Amino acid sequence: MTPAALAGITVVDAATLFAGPLAATILGDYGADVIKVEHPAKGDPSRGHGPAKDGVPLWWTMLGRNKQTVTLDLGRAEGAELALRLLADADVLVENFRPGTLERWGLGPDVLHAINPRLVLARVTAFGQTGPYARRPGFGTLAEAMSGFAAITGPADGPPTLPPFGLADGISALACAQAIMTALYHRDARGGPGQVLDLAIIEPMLTVLGMQAMAYDQLGIVQQRTGNRSVNNAPRNTYQTRDGRWVAVSTSAQAIAERVMRLVGLPQVVDEPWFATGAGRAAHADVLDEAVAAWIADRDLGDVVAAFERAEAAVAPIYDITDVFDDPQYAHLDSVTTVDDPALGPVRMPNVLYRLSHTPGRIRWTGRPRGADTAAVLRDRLGLTSDRIADLAEKGIV
């Protein structure tokens, strides 16, 4: 069997909710040896977040996959000392404590790099390690609010809208995993040292919002809420079919816009001068939307999708999770895969993030019980005896 892409990389995941842990999960999916460090009494908050089945937390079952679980009180001297020993030959530490917390525990970057110059220390916080907001508590919701995302999301006549899931955390997890790999490449391929990675969750959100900052800087444009419409092209919206389903239509490309309008029986607008640009079409969105909505409203979902496919125009049904489970493309990709869980039996969860031809990644196991691997890690990695481990447990260190 081909070794996993990240085999031999040891990641210590001491982060919680959700960007840092998800970044570690992504690395674990591709073979990194991930050691999840949790507080002995509190555990990772994701164990109590969201729904559970028969007492088994579903969030943790996914987020904790491919991780060994170790309990360790980093805030106590003996716990910090054990952490130093654990990190002495690790490749990555992921943490999201408030700035200054690691330093207060004697685990700051200077200390860590003194014992392990190759360590990549990924620090994930809402606002970064420095600046006027650095010590504020924060979650992804604050980044969604402060980045400008919420201000442009929702109906034009409605309030700013937040996503009903951890959007900023998810985007930041992807950025964090990529940043860790960049630091590891610099270390291993370029001969560089380990380094500190400072990821402020407010910043990846700015990136995915595109050229909004440039539009304001260069043109003074402040983007407003437009509902499902785009300021850059039209028709672009959601439309209801005769049988009560919804579809999304996108016409980012000029040729697609022309095909859609011919399909829905309004070919004459294609020759209008304003139709030649996305901005021109967006300015006439009322006319275009009316025609598309009326055409779709006269047809059932299957007929709409089939007609758009024949016309080589872009359409997609609006799915909920039941539709995702039934969709043949998702099934072909195994996007929602089945994994055996000791407590739940077969469970379905999102598969690894992307497919590599030689080292495809895989889910080796689901999230394990708190502290399930504490004894094994302390024994095998640090050489502690069973008596010493029992003593630490009695003191509440592990």
HELIX and SHEET records of a PDB file:
HELIX    1   1 ALA A   19  ASP A   29  1                                  11    
HELIX    2   2 PRO A   45  GLY A   48  5                                   4    
HELIX    3   3 LEU A   58  LEU A   63  1                                   6    
HELIX    4   4 ALA A   77  LEU A   87  1                                  11    
HELIX    5   5 THR A  101  ARG A  104  1                                   4    
HELIX    6   6 PRO A  109  ILE A  115  1                                   7    
HELIX    7   7 GLY A  140  MET A  146  1                                   7    
HELIX    8   8 ALA A  150  ILE A  152  5                                   3    
HELIX    9   9 LEU A  167  ASP A  188  1                                  22    
HELIX   10  10 ILE A  202  VAL A  208  1                                   7    
HELIX   11  11 GLN A  212  LEU A  219  1                                   8    
HELIX   12  12 GLN A  254  LEU A  263  1                                  10    
HELIX   13  13 PRO A  267  ASP A  271  5                                   5    
HELIX   14  14 PRO A  273  ALA A  276  5                                   4    
HELIX   15  15 GLY A  278  ALA A  283  1                                   6    
HELIX   16  16 ALA A  285  ALA A  297  1                                  13    
HELIX   17  17 LEU A  301  ARG A  310  1                                  10    
HELIX   18  18 ILE A  321  ASP A  326  1                                   6    
HELIX   19  19 PRO A  328  LEU A  333  1                                   6    
HELIX   20  20 THR A  374  ASP A  380  1                                   7    
HELIX   21  21 SER A  386  LYS A  395  1                                  10    
SHEET    1   A 6 LYS A  67  THR A  71  0                                        
SHEET    2   A 6 ASP A  33  GLU A  38  1                                        
SHEET    3   A 6 THR A  10  ASP A  13  1                                        
SHEET    4   A 6 VAL A  92  GLU A  95  1                                        
SHEET    5   A 6 VAL A 120  THR A 125  1                                        
SHEET    6   A 6 VAL A 196  ALA A 200  1                                        
SHEET    1   B 2 ALA A  52  LYS A  53  0                                        
SHEET    2   B 2 VAL A  56  PRO A  57 -1                                        
SHEET    1   C 3 ASN A 237  GLN A 240  0                                        
SHEET    2   C 3 TRP A 246  VAL A 249 -1                                        
SHEET    3   C 3 VAL A 315  PRO A 317 -1                                        
SHEET    1   D 2 VAL A 336  ASP A 341  0                                        
SHEET    2   D 2 GLY A 345  PRO A 350 -1                                        
END                                                                             
